[in-house]
Amino acid sequence: MADSRSHVESKLDEALEEASPASDPPATAGGAVRDNRTKNRFEISVNGETAFLLYNRTDDALTLIHTEVPTALRGRHLGDRLVEAALQSARSAGLRIIAVCPFARAYMRKHPAPR
């Protein structure tokens, strides 16, 4: 019985060694969204690749034109984060939101603005 218990304990030790330490930060979907006004886009850079939402800003409107997420970054909800950042920016500036981008339109239908 001692031998089987030692075997179980050694397997547990192996599993614990493979686990991340409690001090590791939680996995995130990427860095912070930034408004790159020089390129007219909201962007998130992760591991040297950049997801972005291209826009056109006027005095009274923010037009969301195109969202692009590199293949290696897909599945992390970066597109959602980009659209949400654009919506928050437009609302805080009192701008109308015009969604030309199909992804942004779908996001807005799925997440209607609070009234």
Biopython code that builds the backbone (N, CA, C, O; Angstrom):
import numpy as np
from Bio.PDB.StructureBuilder import StructureBuilder

atoms = [
    (1, "MET", "N", (0.822, -1.179, 0.000)),
    (1, "MET", "CA", (0.000, 0.000, 0.000)),
    (1, "MET", "C", (0.873, 1.252, 0.000)),
    (1, "MET", "O", (0.539, 2.234, -0.664)),
    (2, "ALA", "N", (1.977, 1.234, 0.729)),
    (2, "ALA", "CA", (2.869, 2.383, 0.771)),
    (2, "ALA", "C", (3.417, 2.686, -0.613)),
    (2, "ALA", "O", (3.589, 3.846, -0.988)),
    (3, "ASP", "N", (3.697, 1.593, -1.390)),
    (3, "ASP", "CA", (4.217, 1.813, -2.739)),
    (3, "ASP", "C", (3.190, 2.488, -3.625)),
    (3, "ASP", "O", (3.549, 3.382, -4.393)),
    (4, "SER", "N", (1.906, 2.090, -3.549)),
    (4, "SER", "CA", (0.887, 2.717, -4.387)),
    (4, "SER", "C", (0.652, 4.153, -3.945)),
    (4, "SER", "O", (0.404, 5.024, -4.779)),
    (5, "ARG", "N", (0.726, 4.412, -2.642)),
    (5, "ARG", "CA", (0.559, 5.786, -2.163)),
    (5, "ARG", "C", (1.726, 6.666, -2.641)),
    (5, "ARG", "O", (1.518, 7.815, -3.029)),
    (6, "SER", "N", (2.920, 6.138, -2.614)),
    (6, "SER", "CA", (4.087, 6.880, -3.096)),
    (6, "SER", "C", (3.939, 7.182, -4.577)),
    (6, "SER", "O", (4.297, 8.267, -5.034)),
    (7, "HIS", "N", (3.413, 6.225, -5.326)),
    (7, "HIS", "CA", (3.193, 6.424, -6.764)),
    (7, "HIS", "C", (2.168, 7.542, -7.000)),
    (7, "HIS", "O", (2.378, 8.402, -7.855)),
    (8, "VAL", "N", (1.065, 7.534, -6.249)),
    (8, "VAL", "CA", (0.036, 8.569, -6.367)),
    (8, "VAL", "C", (0.613, 9.929, -5.982)),
    (8, "VAL", "O", (0.378, 10.922, -6.671)),
    (9, "GLU", "N", (1.362, 9.977, -4.891)),
    (9, "GLU", "CA", (1.962, 11.241, -4.451)),
    (9, "GLU", "C", (2.963, 11.767, -5.477)),
    (9, "GLU", "O", (3.038, 12.975, -5.701)),
    (10, "SER", "N", (3.733, 10.876, -6.103)),
    (10, "SER", "CA", (4.697, 11.335, -7.095)),
    (10, "SER", "C", (3.966, 11.896, -8.320)),
    (10, "SER", "O", (4.418, 12.873, -8.917)),
    (11, "LYS", "N", (2.830, 11.276, -8.697)),
    (11, "LYS", "CA", (2.033, 11.805, -9.820)),
    (11, "LYS", "C", (1.473, 13.182, -9.472)),
    (11, "LYS", "O", (1.443, 14.077, -10.317)),
    (12, "LEU", "N", (1.028, 13.349, -8.222)),
    (12, "LEU", "CA", (0.524, 14.637, -7.766)),
    (12, "LEU", "C", (1.636, 15.681, -7.814)),
    (12, "LEU", "O", (1.412, 16.809, -8.252)),
    (13, "ASP", "N", (2.824, 15.310, -7.367)),
    (13, "ASP", "CA", (3.958, 16.236, -7.406)),
    (13, "ASP", "C", (4.253, 16.665, -8.839)),
    (13, "ASP", "O", (4.526, 17.838, -9.089)),
    (14, "GLU", "N", (4.199, 15.713, -9.793)),
    (14, "GLU", "CA", (4.434, 16.043, -11.200)),
    (14, "GLU", "C", (3.383, 17.027, -11.696)),
    (14, "GLU", "O", (3.709, 17.989, -12.391)),
    (15, "ALA", "N", (2.125, 16.790, -11.343)),
    (15, "ALA", "CA", (1.040, 17.680, -11.779)),
    (15, "ALA", "C", (1.219, 19.064, -11.194)),
    (15, "ALA", "O", (0.991, 20.064, -11.876)),
    (16, "LEU", "N", (1.624, 19.132, -9.936)),
    (16, "LEU", "CA", (1.822, 20.438, -9.304)),
    (16, "LEU", "C", (2.972, 21.200, -9.944)),
    (16, "LEU", "O", (2.907, 22.421, -10.087)),
    (17, "GLU", "N", (4.028, 20.486, -10.331)),
    (17, "GLU", "CA", (5.165, 21.140, -10.978)),
    (17, "GLU", "C", (4.759, 21.744, -12.313)),
    (17, "GLU", "O", (5.290, 22.780, -12.713)),
    (18, "GLU", "N", (3.806, 21.093, -13.020)),
    (18, "GLU", "CA", (3.375, 21.579, -14.322)),
    (18, "GLU", "C", (2.397, 22.735, -14.215)),
    (18, "GLU", "O", (2.249, 23.503, -15.165)),
    (19, "ALA", "N", (1.730, 22.876, -13.084)),
    (19, "ALA", "CA", (0.744, 23.938, -12.899)),
    (19, "ALA", "C", (1.448, 25.280, -12.747)),
    (19, "ALA", "O", (2.593, 25.349, -12.302)),
    (20, "SER", "N", (0.745, 26.343, -13.123)),
    (20, "SER", "CA", (1.286, 27.687, -12.969)),
    (20, "SER", "C", (1.285, 28.077, -11.502)),
    (20, "SER", "O", (0.342, 27.748, -10.783)),
    (21, "PRO", "N", (2.310, 28.765, -11.044)),
    (21, "PRO", "CA", (2.297, 29.228, -9.665)),
    (21, "PRO", "C", (1.176, 30.237, -9.442)),
    (21, "PRO", "O", (0.749, 30.918, -10.374)),
    (22, "ALA", "N", (0.708, 30.327, -8.216)),
    (22, "ALA", "CA", (-0.396, 31.225, -7.879)),
    (22, "ALA", "C", (-0.043, 32.678, -8.144)),
    (22, "ALA", "O", (-0.937, 33.508, -8.308)),
    (23, "SER", "N", (1.236, 32.998, -8.187)),
    (23, "SER", "CA", (1.639, 34.388, -8.384)),
    (23, "SER", "C", (1.596, 34.826, -9.842)),
    (23, "SER", "O", (1.745, 36.014, -10.128)),
    (24, "ASP", "N", (1.393, 33.890, -10.774)),
    (24, "ASP", "CA", (1.320, 34.270, -12.183)),
    (24, "ASP", "C", (0.096, 35.132, -12.419)),
    (24, "ASP", "O", (-0.964, 34.856, -11.858)),
    (25, "PRO", "N", (0.216, 36.178, -13.242)),
    (25, "PRO", "CA", (-0.955, 36.987, -13.545)),
    (25, "PRO", "C", (-1.934, 36.184, -14.381)),
    (25, "PRO", "O", (-1.523, 35.283, -15.112)),
    (26, "PRO", "N", (-3.225, 36.492, -14.290)),
    (26, "PRO", "CA", (-4.205, 35.766, -15.094)),
    (26, "PRO", "C", (-3.991, 36.044, -16.576)),
    (26, "PRO", "O", (-3.507, 37.111, -16.954)),
    (27, "ALA", "N", (-4.354, 35.082, -17.404)),
    (27, "ALA", "CA", (-4.250, 35.269, -18.852)),
    (27, "ALA", "C", (-5.194, 36.383, -19.268)),
    (27, "ALA", "O", (-6.308, 36.489, -18.755)),
    (28, "THR", "N", (-4.745, 37.208, -20.197)),
    (28, "THR", "CA", (-5.590, 38.295, -20.669)),
    (28, "THR", "C", (-5.781, 38.170, -22.162)),
    (28, "THR", "O", (-5.059, 37.440, -22.841)),
    (29, "ALA", "N", (-6.756, 38.886, -22.657)),
    (29, "ALA", "CA", (-7.061, 38.841, -24.078)),
    (29, "ALA", "C", (-6.167, 39.765, -24.883)),
    (29, "ALA", "O", (-6.321, 39.856, -26.101)),
    (30, "GLY", "N", (-5.258, 40.436, -24.252)),
    (30, "GLY", "CA", (-4.350, 41.326, -24.950)),
    (30, "GLY", "C", (-4.101, 42.575, -24.152)),
    (30, "GLY", "O", (-4.550, 42.711, -23.014)),
    (31, "GLY", "N", (-3.379, 43.483, -24.764)),
    (31, "GLY", "CA", (-3.052, 44.730, -24.095)),
    (31, "GLY", "C", (-4.219, 45.702, -24.097)),
    (31, "GLY", "O", (-5.360, 45.343, -24.386)),
    (32, "ALA", "N", (-3.901, 46.927, -23.769)),
    (32, "ALA", "CA", (-4.920, 47.974, -23.709)),
    (32, "ALA", "C", (-5.282, 48.452, -25.114)),
    (32, "ALA", "O", (-4.450, 48.447, -26.021)),
    (33, "VAL", "N", (-6.522, 48.858, -25.273)),
    (33, "VAL", "CA", (-6.965, 49.461, -26.529)),
    (33, "VAL", "C", (-6.488, 50.903, -26.530)),
    (33, "VAL", "O", (-6.645, 51.623, -25.545)),
    (34, "ARG", "N", (-5.904, 51.314, -27.644)),
    (34, "ARG", "CA", (-5.501, 52.715, -27.739)),
    (34, "ARG", "C", (-6.084, 53.335, -28.997)),
    (34, "ARG", "O", (-6.278, 52.666, -30.012)),
    (35, "ASP", "N", (-6.356, 54.623, -28.907)),
    (35, "ASP", "CA", (-6.883, 55.375, -30.043)),
    (35, "ASP", "C", (-5.691, 55.983, -30.774)),
    (35, "ASP", "O", (-5.111, 56.969, -30.317)),
    (36, "ASN", "N", (-5.334, 55.400, -31.896)),
    (36, "ASN", "CA", (-4.227, 55.892, -32.708)),
    (36, "ASN", "C", (-4.811, 56.885, -33.723)),
    (36, "ASN", "O", (-5.161, 56.512, -34.842)),
    (37, "ARG", "N", (-4.906, 58.133, -33.318)),
    (37, "ARG", "CA", (-5.543, 59.145, -34.172)),
    (37, "ARG", "C", (-4.741, 59.431, -35.437)),
    (37, "ARG", "O", (-5.304, 59.883, -36.434)),
    (38, "THR", "N", (-3.447, 59.175, -35.409)),
    (38, "THR", "CA", (-2.626, 59.361, -36.608)),
    (38, "THR", "C", (-3.079, 58.424, -37.722)),
    (38, "THR", "O", (-3.102, 58.804, -38.892)),
    (39, "LYS", "N", (-3.439, 57.196, -37.348)),
    (39, "LYS", "CA", (-3.882, 56.201, -38.331)),
    (39, "LYS", "C", (-5.397, 56.056, -38.380)),
    (39, "LYS", "O", (-5.914, 55.214, -39.115)),
    (40, "ASN", "N", (-6.128, 56.882, -37.593)),
    (40, "ASN", "CA", (-7.594, 56.811, -37.538)),
    (40, "ASN", "C", (-8.072, 55.406, -37.214)),
    (40, "ASN", "O", (-8.893, 54.827, -37.927)),
    (41, "ARG", "N", (-7.538, 54.871, -36.121)),
    (41, "ARG", "CA", (-7.971, 53.534, -35.736)),
    (41, "ARG", "C", (-7.760, 53.289, -34.246)),
    (41, "ARG", "O", (-6.840, 53.826, -33.628)),
    (42, "PHE", "N", (-8.637, 52.465, -33.693)),
    (42, "PHE", "CA", (-8.446, 51.930, -32.352)),
    (42, "PHE", "C", (-7.656, 50.657, -32.564)),
    (42, "PHE", "O", (-7.907, 49.921, -33.519)),
    (43, "GLU", "N", (-6.696, 50.386, -31.678)),
    (43, "GLU", "CA", (-5.852, 49.214, -31.893)),
    (43, "GLU", "C", (-5.440, 48.555, -30.584)),
    (43, "GLU", "O", (-5.390, 49.179, -29.524)),
    (44, "ILE", "N", (-5.149, 47.265, -30.710)),
    (44, "ILE", "CA", (-4.610, 46.456, -29.621)),
    (44, "ILE", "C", (-3.439, 45.682, -30.211)),
    (44, "ILE", "O", (-3.584, 45.011, -31.232)),
    (45, "SER", "N", (-2.281, 45.777, -29.567)),
    (45, "SER", "CA", (-1.114, 45.025, -30.017)),
    (45, "SER", "C", (-0.829, 43.895, -29.039)),
    (45, "SER", "O", (-0.778, 44.101, -27.827)),
    (46, "VAL", "N", (-0.646, 42.700, -29.585)),
    (46, "VAL", "CA", (-0.342, 41.512, -28.793)),
    (46, "VAL", "C", (0.728, 40.713, -29.531)),
    (46, "VAL", "O", (0.568, 40.386, -30.707)),
    (47, "ASN", "N", (1.807, 40.405, -28.841)),
    (47, "ASN", "CA", (2.880, 39.581, -29.420)),
    (47, "ASN", "C", (3.338, 40.087, -30.789)),
    (47, "ASN", "O", (3.574, 39.295, -31.702)),
    (48, "GLY", "N", (3.461, 41.389, -30.924)),
    (48, "GLY", "CA", (3.953, 41.970, -32.171)),
    (48, "GLY", "C", (2.931, 42.079, -33.286)),
    (48, "GLY", "O", (3.270, 42.533, -34.379)),
    (49, "GLU", "N", (1.689, 41.678, -33.045)),
    (49, "GLU", "CA", (0.640, 41.786, -34.061)),
    (49, "GLU", "C", (-0.413, 42.761, -33.562)),
    (49, "GLU", "O", (-0.607, 42.914, -32.356)),
    (50, "THR", "N", (-1.093, 43.421, -34.495)),
    (50, "THR", "CA", (-2.050, 44.458, -34.118)),
    (50, "THR", "C", (-3.424, 44.196, -34.720)),
    (50, "THR", "O", (-3.577, 44.001, -35.926)),
    (51, "ALA", "N", (-4.417, 44.198, -33.838)),
    (51, "ALA", "CA", (-5.822, 44.170, -34.258)),
    (51, "ALA", "C", (-6.283, 45.617, -34.254)),
    (51, "ALA", "O", (-5.863, 46.396, -33.398)),
    (52, "PHE", "N", (-7.151, 45.994, -35.208)),
    (52, "PHE", "CA", (-7.575, 47.390, -35.259)),
    (52, "PHE", "C", (-8.988, 47.556, -35.776)),
    (52, "PHE", "O", (-9.549, 46.685, -36.440)),
    (53, "LEU", "N", (-9.537, 48.710, -35.445)),
    (53, "LEU", "CA", (-10.837, 49.150, -35.940)),
    (53, "LEU", "C", (-10.613, 50.513, -36.584)),
    (53, "LEU", "O", (-10.361, 51.502, -35.895)),
    (54, "LEU", "N", (-10.704, 50.555, -37.896)),
    (54, "LEU", "CA", (-10.504, 51.777, -38.670)),
    (54, "LEU", "C", (-11.751, 52.645, -38.573)),
    (54, "LEU", "O", (-12.871, 52.140, -38.653)),
    (55, "TYR", "N", (-11.558, 53.948, -38.399)),
    (55, "TYR", "CA", (-12.697, 54.860, -38.267)),
    (55, "TYR", "C", (-12.440, 56.172, -38.985)),
    (55, "TYR", "O", (-11.320, 56.479, -39.392)),
    (56, "ASN", "N", (-13.523, 56.940, -39.126)),
    (56, "ASN", "CA", (-13.446, 58.315, -39.604)),
    (56, "ASN", "C", (-14.175, 59.171, -38.575)),
    (56, "ASN", "O", (-15.334, 58.909, -38.255)),
    (57, "ARG", "N", (-13.505, 60.180, -38.062)),
    (57, "ARG", "CA", (-14.089, 61.054, -37.041)),
    (57, "ARG", "C", (-14.337, 62.431, -37.654)),
    (57, "ARG", "O", (-13.458, 63.011, -38.291)),
    (58, "THR", "N", (-15.552, 62.941, -37.446)),
    (58, "THR", "CA", (-15.881, 64.313, -37.837)),
    (58, "THR", "C", (-16.297, 65.055, -36.569)),
    (58, "THR", "O", (-16.225, 64.509, -35.468)),
    (59, "ASP", "N", (-16.730, 66.301, -36.734)),
    (59, "ASP", "CA", (-17.137, 67.089, -35.569)),
    (59, "ASP", "C", (-18.339, 66.506, -34.840)),
    (59, "ASP", "O", (-18.508, 66.723, -33.640)),
    (60, "ASP", "N", (-19.188, 65.755, -35.575)),
    (60, "ASP", "CA", (-20.401, 65.249, -34.928)),
    (60, "ASP", "C", (-20.585, 63.731, -34.988)),
    (60, "ASP", "O", (-21.566, 63.218, -34.451)),
    (61, "ALA", "N", (-19.663, 62.996, -35.632)),
    (61, "ALA", "CA", (-19.871, 61.552, -35.790)),
    (61, "ALA", "C", (-18.557, 60.773, -35.791)),
    (61, "ALA", "O", (-17.496, 61.282, -36.150)),
    (62, "LEU", "N", (-18.683, 59.513, -35.371)),
    (62, "LEU", "CA", (-17.588, 58.554, -35.482)),
    (62, "LEU", "C", (-18.112, 57.422, -36.352)),
    (62, "LEU", "O", (-19.030, 56.699, -35.964)),
    (63, "THR", "N", (-17.516, 57.273, -37.539)),
    (63, "THR", "CA", (-17.918, 56.228, -38.470)),
    (63, "THR", "C", (-16.958, 55.062, -38.339)),
    (63, "THR", "O", (-15.755, 55.206, -38.557)),
    (64, "LEU", "N", (-17.503, 53.897, -37.979)),
    (64, "LEU", "CA", (-16.708, 52.686, -37.817)),
    (64, "LEU", "C", (-16.666, 51.981, -39.165)),
    (64, "LEU", "O", (-17.692, 51.520, -39.665)),
    (65, "ILE", "N", (-15.475, 51.899, -39.749)),
    (65, "ILE", "CA", (-15.333, 51.465, -41.133)),
    (65, "ILE", "C", (-14.975, 49.990, -41.289)),
    (65, "ILE", "O", (-15.616, 49.276, -42.060)),
    (66, "HIS", "N", (-13.958, 49.531, -40.564)),
    (66, "HIS", "CA", (-13.467, 48.165, -40.788)),
    (66, "HIS", "C", (-12.738, 47.651, -39.551)),
    (66, "HIS", "O", (-11.905, 48.353, -38.977)),
    (67, "THR", "N", (-13.053, 46.434, -39.147)),
    (67, "THR", "CA", (-12.363, 45.780, -38.038)),
    (67, "THR", "C", (-11.521, 44.649, -38.601)),
    (67, "THR", "O", (-11.990, 43.860, -39.422)),
    (68, "GLU", "N", (-10.280, 44.576, -38.156)),
    (68, "GLU", "CA", (-9.397, 43.511, -38.618)),
    (68, "GLU", "C", (-8.611, 42.936, -37.442)),
    (68, "GLU", "O", (-7.967, 43.667, -36.690)),
    (69, "VAL", "N", (-8.678, 41.617, -37.300)),
    (69, "VAL", "CA", (-7.938, 40.909, -36.258)),
    (69, "VAL", "C", (-7.082, 39.850, -36.949)),
    (69, "VAL", "O", (-7.620, 38.978, -37.631)),
    (70, "PRO", "N", (-5.753, 39.910, -36.783)),
    (70, "PRO", "CA", (-4.892, 38.895, -37.409)),
    (70, "PRO", "C", (-5.299, 37.487, -36.973)),
    (70, "PRO", "O", (-5.763, 37.286, -35.851)),
    (71, "THR", "N", (-5.125, 36.539, -37.851)),
    (71, "THR", "CA", (-5.514, 35.151, -37.598)),
    (71, "THR", "C", (-4.962, 34.636, -36.271)),
    (71, "THR", "O", (-5.677, 33.964, -35.528)),
    (72, "ALA", "N", (-3.718, 34.937, -35.967)),
    (72, "ALA", "CA", (-3.090, 34.440, -34.734)),
    (72, "ALA", "C", (-3.740, 35.000, -33.471)),
    (72, "ALA", "O", (-3.564, 34.439, -32.390)),
    (73, "LEU", "N", (-4.484, 36.094, -33.590)),
    (73, "LEU", "CA", (-5.093, 36.735, -32.422)),
    (73, "LEU", "C", (-6.593, 36.468, -32.310)),
    (73, "LEU", "O", (-7.234, 36.926, -31.363)),
    (74, "ARG", "N", (-7.148, 35.744, -33.253)),
    (74, "ARG", "CA", (-8.600, 35.503, -33.238)),
    (74, "ARG", "C", (-9.002, 34.596, -32.080)),
    (74, "ARG", "O", (-8.207, 33.792, -31.592)),
    (75, "GLY", "N", (-10.244, 34.743, -31.657)),
    (75, "GLY", "CA", (-10.762, 33.935, -30.569)),
    (75, "GLY", "C", (-10.521, 34.541, -29.198)),
    (75, "GLY", "O", (-10.831, 33.917, -28.184)),
    (76, "ARG", "N", (-9.975, 35.740, -29.152)),
    (76, "ARG", "CA", (-9.679, 36.409, -27.882)),
    (76, "ARG", "C", (-10.623, 37.581, -27.613)),
    (76, "ARG", "O", (-10.434, 38.322, -26.649)),
    (77, "HIS", "N", (-11.618, 37.747, -28.447)),
    (77, "HIS", "CA", (-12.612, 38.826, -28.321)),
    (77, "HIS", "C", (-11.994, 40.218, -28.465)),
    (77, "HIS", "O", (-12.491, 41.187, -27.892)),
    (78, "LEU", "N", (-10.914, 40.305, -29.229)),
    (78, "LEU", "CA", (-10.273, 41.607, -29.429)),
    (78, "LEU", "C", (-11.157, 42.526, -30.256)),
    (78, "LEU", "O", (-11.197, 43.730, -30.006)),
    (79, "GLY", "N", (-11.866, 41.980, -31.234)),
    (79, "GLY", "CA", (-12.788, 42.787, -32.032)),
    (79, "GLY", "C", (-13.849, 43.424, -31.159)),
    (79, "GLY", "O", (-14.173, 44.600, -31.319)),
    (80, "ASP", "N", (-14.392, 42.640, -30.230)),
    (80, "ASP", "CA", (-15.389, 43.174, -29.292)),
    (80, "ASP", "C", (-14.803, 44.332, -28.490)),
    (80, "ASP", "O", (-15.440, 45.373, -28.326)),
    (81, "ARG", "N", (-13.601, 44.143, -27.999)),
    (81, "ARG", "CA", (-12.965, 45.186, -27.186)),
    (81, "ARG", "C", (-12.723, 46.456, -28.000)),
    (81, "ARG", "O", (-12.862, 47.565, -27.485)),
    (82, "LEU", "N", (-12.361, 46.290, -29.267)),
    (82, "LEU", "CA", (-12.134, 47.453, -30.133)),
    (82, "LEU", "C", (-13.425, 48.225, -30.355)),
    (82, "LEU", "O", (-13.447, 49.451, -30.249)),
    (83, "VAL", "N", (-14.497, 47.510, -30.660)),
    (83, "VAL", "CA", (-15.783, 48.175, -30.899)),
    (83, "VAL", "C", (-16.259, 48.853, -29.621)),
    (83, "VAL", "O", (-16.721, 49.993, -29.662)),
    (84, "GLU", "N", (-16.153, 48.178, -28.510)),
    (84, "GLU", "CA", (-16.596, 48.769, -27.240)),
    (84, "GLU", "C", (-15.801, 50.043, -26.916)),
    (84, "GLU", "O", (-16.374, 51.024, -26.443)),
    (85, "ALA", "N", (-14.503, 50.028, -27.167)),
    (85, "ALA", "CA", (-13.685, 51.223, -26.936)),
    (85, "ALA", "C", (-14.121, 52.368, -27.845)),
    (85, "ALA", "O", (-14.180, 53.520, -27.416)),
    (86, "ALA", "N", (-14.427, 52.047, -29.101)),
    (86, "ALA", "CA", (-14.886, 53.072, -30.039)),
    (86, "ALA", "C", (-16.224, 53.652, -29.592)),
    (86, "ALA", "O", (-16.429, 54.865, -29.645)),
    (87, "LEU", "N", (-17.130, 52.787, -29.153)),
    (87, "LEU", "CA", (-18.441, 53.259, -28.698)),
    (87, "LEU", "C", (-18.310, 54.146, -27.466)),
    (87, "LEU", "O", (-18.957, 55.189, -27.374)),
    (88, "GLN", "N", (-17.480, 53.736, -26.533)),
    (88, "GLN", "CA", (-17.275, 54.547, -25.327)),
    (88, "GLN", "C", (-16.661, 55.899, -25.679)),
    (88, "GLN", "O", (-17.055, 56.924, -25.123)),
    (89, "SER", "N", (-15.709, 55.903, -26.593)),
    (89, "SER", "CA", (-15.068, 57.147, -27.012)),
    (89, "SER", "C", (-16.084, 58.081, -27.671)),
    (89, "SER", "O", (-16.123, 59.275, -27.371)),
    (90, "ALA", "N", (-16.895, 57.536, -28.559)),
    (90, "ALA", "CA", (-17.898, 58.343, -29.266)),
    (90, "ALA", "C", (-18.927, 58.901, -28.289)),
    (90, "ALA", "O", (-19.285, 60.076, -28.357)),
    (91, "ARG", "N", (-19.392, 58.061, -27.395)),
    (91, "ARG", "CA", (-20.397, 58.513, -26.426)),
    (91, "ARG", "C", (-19.845, 59.596, -25.512)),
    (91, "ARG", "O", (-20.527, 60.580, -25.229)),
    (92, "SER", "N", (-18.617, 59.418, -25.051)),
    (92, "SER", "CA", (-18.049, 60.418, -24.138)),
    (92, "SER", "C", (-17.802, 61.753, -24.838)),
    (92, "SER", "O", (-17.784, 62.799, -24.188)),
    (93, "ALA", "N", (-17.613, 61.724, -26.154)),
    (93, "ALA", "CA", (-17.410, 62.951, -26.925)),
    (93, "ALA", "C", (-18.724, 63.496, -27.480)),
    (93, "ALA", "O", (-18.734, 64.543, -28.126)),
    (94, "GLY", "N", (-19.838, 62.791, -27.233)),
    (94, "GLY", "CA", (-21.136, 63.233, -27.741)),
    (94, "GLY", "C", (-21.283, 63.073, -29.240)),
    (94, "GLY", "O", (-22.023, 63.825, -29.875)),
    (95, "LEU", "N", (-20.585, 62.095, -29.818)),
    (95, "LEU", "CA", (-20.633, 61.875, -31.266)),
    (95, "LEU", "C", (-21.691, 60.842, -31.636)),
    (95, "LEU", "O", (-21.939, 59.895, -30.890)),
    (96, "ARG", "N", (-22.307, 61.036, -32.795)),
    (96, "ARG", "CA", (-23.176, 60.005, -33.358)),
    (96, "ARG", "C", (-22.276, 58.850, -33.775)),
    (96, "ARG", "O", (-21.107, 59.052, -34.106)),
    (97, "ILE", "N", (-22.817, 57.652, -33.758)),
    (97, "ILE", "CA", (-22.058, 56.469, -34.171)),
    (97, "ILE", "C", (-22.669, 55.937, -35.456)),
    (97, "ILE", "O", (-23.860, 55.632, -35.511)),
    (98, "ILE", "N", (-21.849, 55.830, -36.482)),
    (98, "ILE", "CA", (-22.279, 55.285, -37.764)),
    (98, "ILE", "C", (-21.455, 54.020, -37.997)),
    (98, "ILE", "O", (-20.237, 54.091, -38.158)),
    (99, "ALA", "N", (-22.113, 52.876, -38.014)),
    (99, "ALA", "CA", (-21.407, 51.604, -38.181)),
    (99, "ALA", "C", (-21.536, 51.119, -39.621)),
    (99, "ALA", "O", (-22.577, 50.598, -40.020)),
    (100, "VAL", "N", (-20.478, 51.294, -40.386)),
    (100, "VAL", "CA", (-20.391, 50.771, -41.745)),
    (100, "VAL", "C", (-19.855, 49.341, -41.690)),
    (100, "VAL", "O", (-20.256, 48.490, -42.484)),
    (101, "CYS", "N", (-18.959, 49.088, -40.760)),
    (101, "CYS", "CA", (-18.322, 47.789, -40.578)),
    (101, "CYS", "C", (-19.353, 46.743, -40.148)),
    (101, "CYS", "O", (-20.044, 46.941, -39.149)),
    (102, "PRO", "N", (-19.467, 45.634, -40.881)),
    (102, "PRO", "CA", (-20.436, 44.591, -40.518)),
    (102, "PRO", "C", (-20.202, 44.019, -39.112)),
    (102, "PRO", "O", (-21.161, 43.719, -38.401)),
    (103, "PHE", "N", (-18.947, 43.869, -38.716)),
    (103, "PHE", "CA", (-18.655, 43.340, -37.386)),
    (103, "PHE", "C", (-19.147, 44.307, -36.306)),
    (103, "PHE", "O", (-19.754, 43.887, -35.322)),
    (104, "ALA", "N", (-18.882, 45.599, -36.496)),
    (104, "ALA", "CA", (-19.329, 46.608, -35.529)),
    (104, "ALA", "C", (-20.858, 46.657, -35.468)),
    (104, "ALA", "O", (-21.433, 46.762, -34.385)),
    (105, "ARG", "N", (-21.516, 46.580, -36.630)),
    (105, "ARG", "CA", (-22.992, 46.559, -36.646)),
    (105, "ARG", "C", (-23.528, 45.375, -35.872)),
    (105, "ARG", "O", (-24.454, 45.519, -35.074)),
    (106, "ALA", "N", (-22.948, 44.197, -36.102)),
    (106, "ALA", "CA", (-23.402, 42.984, -35.406)),
    (106, "ALA", "C", (-23.170, 43.114, -33.904)),
    (106, "ALA", "O", (-24.019, 42.708, -33.111)),
    (107, "TYR", "N", (-22.035, 43.672, -33.510)),
    (107, "TYR", "CA", (-21.749, 43.867, -32.085)),
    (107, "TYR", "C", (-22.790, 44.790, -31.454)),
    (107, "TYR", "O", (-23.281, 44.522, -30.358)),
    (108, "MET", "N", (-23.120, 45.869, -32.144)),
    (108, "MET", "CA", (-24.083, 46.838, -31.618)),
    (108, "MET", "C", (-25.487, 46.236, -31.511)),
    (108, "MET", "O", (-26.222, 46.553, -30.576)),
    (109, "ARG", "N", (-25.863, 45.379, -32.451)),
    (109, "ARG", "CA", (-27.167, 44.702, -32.359)),
    (109, "ARG", "C", (-27.190, 43.754, -31.162)),
    (109, "ARG", "O", (-28.192, 43.652, -30.455)),
    (110, "LYS", "N", (-26.085, 43.070, -30.949)),
    (110, "LYS", "CA", (-25.996, 42.100, -29.870)),
    (110, "LYS", "C", (-25.887, 42.772, -28.492)),
    (110, "LYS", "O", (-26.340, 42.223, -27.487)),
    (111, "HIS", "N", (-25.284, 43.961, -28.463)),
    (111, "HIS", "CA", (-25.069, 44.706, -27.207)),
    (111, "HIS", "C", (-25.654, 46.100, -27.338)),
    (111, "HIS", "O", (-24.910, 47.069, -27.496)),
    (112, "PRO", "N", (-26.979, 46.218, -27.274)),
    (112, "PRO", "CA", (-27.582, 47.550, -27.437)),
    (112, "PRO", "C", (-27.133, 48.512, -26.331)),
    (112, "PRO", "O", (-26.874, 48.110, -25.196)),
    (113, "ALA", "N", (-27.050, 49.774, -26.694)),
    (113, "ALA", "CA", (-26.621, 50.801, -25.739)),
    (113, "ALA", "C", (-27.630, 50.928, -24.615)),
    (113, "ALA", "O", (-28.837, 50.877, -24.852)),
    (114, "PRO", "N", (-27.143, 51.096, -23.383)),
    (114, "PRO", "CA", (-28.069, 51.319, -22.276)),
    (114, "PRO", "C", (-28.795, 52.639, -22.442)),
    (114, "PRO", "O", (-28.219, 53.613, -22.925)),
    (115, "ARG", "N", (-30.034, 52.673, -22.049)),
    (115, "ARG", "CA", (-30.815, 53.900, -22.213)),
    (115, "ARG", "C", (-31.074, 54.546, -20.877)),
    (115, "ARG", "O", (-31.718, 55.593, -20.811)),
]
sb = StructureBuilder()
sb.init_structure("model")
sb.init_model(0)
sb.init_chain("A")
sb.init_seg("    ")
for serial, (resi, resn, name, xyz) in enumerate(atoms, 1):
    if name == "N":
        sb.init_residue(resn, " ", resi, " ")
    sb.init_atom(name, np.array(xyz, "f"), 0.0, 1.0, " ", f" {name:<3s}", serial, name[0])
structure = sb.get_structure()
